[in-house]
Amino acid sequence: MEDKVRIGVYICHCGANIADTVDIQQVVDFAKGLDSVVVAREYKFMCSDPGQNMIKEDIKQLGLNRAVVASCSPLMHEPTFRRAVQEAGINPYLFEMANIREHCSWVTEDHEKATEKAKRLVSAAVKRVYYHQPLEIREIPVNPNTLIVGGGIAGIQAALEIADSEHKVYLVERDPSIGGHMIQFDKTFPTLDCSACILTPKMTAVGAHPYIELMTYSEVEEISGFIGNFKARIRKKARFVDESKCTSCGVCQEKCPWKADSEFDLGLSKRKAIYTPFAQAVPNIPVIDKEYCAYFLKGTCRACEKFCEVGAIDFEQVDQVIEVDIGNIIITTGYDAFDPTPITQYGYGRFDNVVTGLEFERICNAVGPTSGKIVLKDSSEPKSIAIIHCVGSRDENYHEYCSRVCCMYALKYSHLIKERTDAEVYQMYIDMRCFGKGYEEFYKRLSEEGVTFIRGKVAEVTDRAINEDEKGKLIVCGEDTLLGTTMRVPVDMVILCIALEARSDAKEVAKLFSISQGADGFFIERHPKLDPVATMTDGIFVAGCCQGPKDIPDTVAQASAAATRVLALISKGKVEMEAATAVIDEEKCSGCQICNLLCPYSAISFIEDKEVSRVNEALCKGCGTCAAACPSGAITHKHFTTEEIMAEIEGVLA
Ligand SMILES: Cc1cc2nc3c(=O)[nH]c(=O)nc-3n(C[C@H](O)[C@H](O)[C@H](O)COP(=O)(O)OP(=O)(O)OC[C@H]3O[C@@H](n4cnc5c(N)ncnc54)[C@H](O)[C@@H]3O)c2cc1C
């Protein structure tokens, strides 16, 4: 141990958050009596400038060489206080925090017990800080290239913002074209802009941008490294069409005799075995779907090859695996639309004219399966349409959350139906949630367009008529909670406003990028209010609906925020690395390699000739997994040494 240890202890009131439950003065008096404590003080808000200045002054005036702050969770303010002690001249790792708010005042109303626990937590922190050693914070350069995963509106927006600042972006999209869900829509609420008209200029800009390397029909297979220095392995699936030769003339698609359901039109139309998903696709290069191509199935046909004048068809093409170095990653993988088949009472899949919201988007679209005509399966025009809200959302059996966009897209449909048909429209809702800018006004406008609003949860859609009016119709049954009566509404078509849910492969994506999912499956941000685009893995950001259901304006805002965070790191050019890393004592290491297997950051490698494991400190995030698992006790986790942990336990028990 260096010079005599001199500790200052600072107890925070956190306004009334702590002081209303914990007797602050008692804790201060208690701290004053602890070994090596030179001074103990209290203050209303220790994180405020006067609070921090008090600590800094004491360090200078009283020659303190350790500090303890007893306040809130270190997650919020540990960096604040570490910075403060550093500014006063002591190493930031010679500081310890005791959480007497979340762990103490917020979990009990019993003043006596809260005060007692606060004393023990302070005693533990004081005992532990005694053994802290100064650690060196290292800086490493940030690679200015960025990887964006998912080419919906979120990925497109983020890519353009970064690339416009002349920094390279790799945009990886798993489908043959970028565009995501937004390119499937006809109009977008609340302004009713044509979706393609506002999106395709951005898509084209991405395709032509000198700073964006677009990889469609591709997926990330492996990520290694750490903030500023990631490596990604990307699989670019074979399109069987040479992108450098294809002129997008479309002849191959015309001549191809083989058909499959169009994924873009949700199975409401057919596409060819060689296809471009939609007219404005970026890149506008077709792919051959091996599942339906006669050449791949039976070794016959090759019509596309025969008719391609530039010789772009290449049946021998294989997947390419590309490795790229990047400094930051933005995940923008979006959402899946809820499949309402399990809600059997709504008849989806049983009745031809029960469709989902997303299918209705395609029906309304001028280049969709019905050329934009709102028609029934038999091509006749509907005389009445029911729009059922909250299908799969706000429902304990499926998703408890509100999907945030359904009320609004339901209103959008009312408008489109009224504009194009003479049909009666019934909106069947639980409550109308029109929270965004211009949304309430949109609702008001629609209320004046002759739409009938019925409040209540629909129980069933049936074809069992009980009178002449209902014959040949779909009857929507339920309760009208405003009138307090049951209802039976005969209609020709039913639109189900389906929930937005986490992608079916969100778990694998979360694992691949070492990020977390919430109980609802969406990716979790670092802090719901104060850090909404960062994740718990430094250098990896989330934006758009992969983080939770949201509309396009919020998606774009979040994507811009993520791009800004990345640009800030690029412009700083360097990041600080965790100093509290693990070290392996090679004398004690038995070479069992358990730590190699457990390390979630791939930071430990095995040195073959010495038969020992070694930590790469640049990769180590100080999670402690290896130290806890090492059967030989060969691993020390700096800042969490056995001595420090034992002292802390002693402090609690004292
Ligand atoms: C029926 C319906 C109507 C709507 N209408 C409107 C409206 O009018 N106005 C409005 O503001 N909002 C509307 N929304 C909401 C809107 O769809 C979303 O806000 C928006 O699409 C979110 O964009 P995104 O980029 O986050 O996700 P997405 O649009 O889902 O895009 C994600 C992209 O990532 C790709 N991807 C996924 N996983 C991977 C992977 N592992 N690797 C590579 N790529 C991957 C996908 O292929 C996709 O291209 C509507 C939603 C629904 C369901």
The ligand as an SDF file (V2000), in Angstrom:
LIG
                    3D

 53 58  0  0  0  0  0  0  0  0999 V2000
  -49.9040   -2.2170  -41.5490 C   0  0  0  0  0  0  0  0  0  0  0  0
  -48.9600   -1.1360  -41.1380 C   0  0  0  0  0  0  0  0  0  0  0  0
  -49.1120    0.1560  -41.6390 C   0  0  0  0  0  0  0  0  0  0  0  0
  -48.2730    1.1910  -41.2290 C   0  0  0  0  0  0  0  0  0  0  0  0
  -48.4670    2.4540  -41.7230 N   0  0  0  0  0  0  0  0  0  0  0  0
  -47.6820    3.4700  -41.2850 C   0  0  0  0  0  0  0  0  0  0  0  0
  -47.9180    4.8290  -41.7270 C   0  0  0  0  0  0  0  0  0  0  0  0
  -48.8010    5.0810  -42.5510 O   0  0  0  0  0  0  0  0  0  0  0  0
  -47.1470    5.8250  -41.1950 N   0  0  0  0  0  0  0  0  0  0  0  0
  -46.1760    5.5810  -40.2680 C   0  0  0  0  0  0  0  0  0  0  0  0
  -45.5320    6.5190  -39.7840 O   0  0  0  0  0  0  0  0  0  0  0  0
  -45.8920    4.2870  -39.8570 N   0  0  0  0  0  0  0  0  0  0  0  0
  -46.6280    3.2410  -40.3410 C   0  0  0  0  0  0  0  0  0  0  0  0
  -46.3490    1.9590  -39.9310 N   0  0  0  0  0  0  0  0  0  0  0  0
  -45.1290    1.7230  -39.1010 C   0  0  0  0  0  0  0  0  0  0  0  0
  -43.8790    1.5540  -40.0220 C   0  0  0  0  0  0  0  0  0  0  0  0
  -44.0150    0.3570  -40.7400 O   0  0  0  0  0  0  0  0  0  0  0  0
  -42.5880    1.5270  -39.2130 C   0  0  0  0  0  0  0  0  0  0  0  0
  -42.4780    2.6930  -38.4450 O   0  0  0  0  0  0  0  0  0  0  0  0
  -41.3230    1.4550  -40.0940 C   0  0  0  0  0  0  0  0  0  0  0  0
  -41.4820    0.5690  -41.1520 O   0  0  0  0  0  0  0  0  0  0  0  0
  -40.1210    1.0140  -39.2470 C   0  0  0  0  0  0  0  0  0  0  0  0
  -38.9870    0.9430  -40.0540 O   0  0  0  0  0  0  0  0  0  0  0  0
  -37.7170    0.0310  -39.6520 P   0  0  0  0  0  0  0  0  0  0  0  0
  -36.6510    0.3800  -40.6300 O   0  0  0  0  0  0  0  0  0  0  0  0
  -37.4360    0.1530  -38.2230 O   0  0  0  0  0  0  0  0  0  0  0  0
  -38.1940   -1.4860  -39.8820 O   0  0  0  0  0  0  0  0  0  0  0  0
  -38.5720   -2.3310  -41.1720 P   0  0  0  0  0  0  0  0  0  0  0  0
  -39.4140   -1.5400  -42.0890 O   0  0  0  0  0  0  0  0  0  0  0  0
  -39.1320   -3.6100  -40.6520 O   0  0  0  0  0  0  0  0  0  0  0  0
  -37.1740   -2.6110  -41.8990 O   0  0  0  0  0  0  0  0  0  0  0  0
  -36.2170   -3.5060  -41.3700 C   0  0  0  0  0  0  0  0  0  0  0  0
  -35.3140   -4.0230  -42.4790 C   0  0  0  0  0  0  0  0  0  0  0  0
  -34.2940   -4.8530  -41.9150 O   0  0  0  0  0  0  0  0  0  0  0  0
  -34.1420   -6.0390  -42.6860 C   0  0  0  0  0  0  0  0  0  0  0  0
  -33.6280   -7.0900  -41.7930 N   0  0  0  0  0  0  0  0  0  0  0  0
  -34.2770   -7.7170  -40.7970 C   0  0  0  0  0  0  0  0  0  0  0  0
  -33.4550   -8.5740  -40.1720 N   0  0  0  0  0  0  0  0  0  0  0  0
  -32.2600   -8.5030  -40.8010 C   0  0  0  0  0  0  0  0  0  0  0  0
  -30.9990   -9.1480  -40.6010 C   0  0  0  0  0  0  0  0  0  0  0  0
  -30.8100  -10.0170  -39.6160 N   0  0  0  0  0  0  0  0  0  0  0  0
  -29.9720   -8.8300  -41.4300 N   0  0  0  0  0  0  0  0  0  0  0  0
  -30.1510   -7.9290  -42.4330 C   0  0  0  0  0  0  0  0  0  0  0  0
  -31.3290   -7.2850  -42.6660 N   0  0  0  0  0  0  0  0  0  0  0  0
  -32.3560   -7.5620  -41.8450 C   0  0  0  0  0  0  0  0  0  0  0  0
  -35.5410   -6.3140  -43.2140 C   0  0  0  0  0  0  0  0  0  0  0  0
  -35.5050   -7.1550  -44.3480 O   0  0  0  0  0  0  0  0  0  0  0  0
  -36.0450   -4.8930  -43.5040 C   0  0  0  0  0  0  0  0  0  0  0  0
  -35.6680   -4.4830  -44.7940 O   0  0  0  0  0  0  0  0  0  0  0  0
  -47.2120    0.9190  -40.3010 C   0  0  0  0  0  0  0  0  0  0  0  0
  -47.0460   -0.3860  -39.8080 C   0  0  0  0  0  0  0  0  0  0  0  0
  -47.9130   -1.4050  -40.2130 C   0  0  0  0  0  0  0  0  0  0  0  0
  -47.7570   -2.7980  -39.6530 C   0  0  0  0  0  0  0  0  0  0  0  0
  1  2  1  0
  2  3  1  0
  2 52  2  0
  3  4  2  0
  4  5  1  0
  4 50  1  0
  5  6  2  0
  6  7  1  0
  6 13  1  0
  7  8  2  0
  7  9  1  0
  9 10  1  0
 10 11  2  0
 10 12  1  0
 12 13  2  0
 13 14  1  0
 14 15  1  0
 14 50  1  0
 15 16  1  0
 16 17  1  0
 16 18  1  0
 18 19  1  0
 18 20  1  0
 20 21  1  0
 20 22  1  0
 22 23  1  0
 23 24  1  0
 24 25  2  0
 24 26  1  0
 24 27  1  0
 27 28  1  0
 28 29  2  0
 28 30  1  0
 28 31  1  0
 31 32  1  0
 32 33  1  0
 33 34  1  0
 33 48  1  0
 34 35  1  0
 35 36  1  0
 35 46  1  0
 36 37  1  0
 36 45  1  0
 37 38  2  0
 38 39  1  0
 39 40  1  0
 39 45  2  0
 40 41  1  0
 40 42  2  0
 42 43  1  0
 43 44  2  0
 44 45  1  0
 46 47  1  0
 46 48  1  0
 48 49  1  0
 50 51  2  0
 51 52  1  0
 52 53  1  0
M  END
$$$$
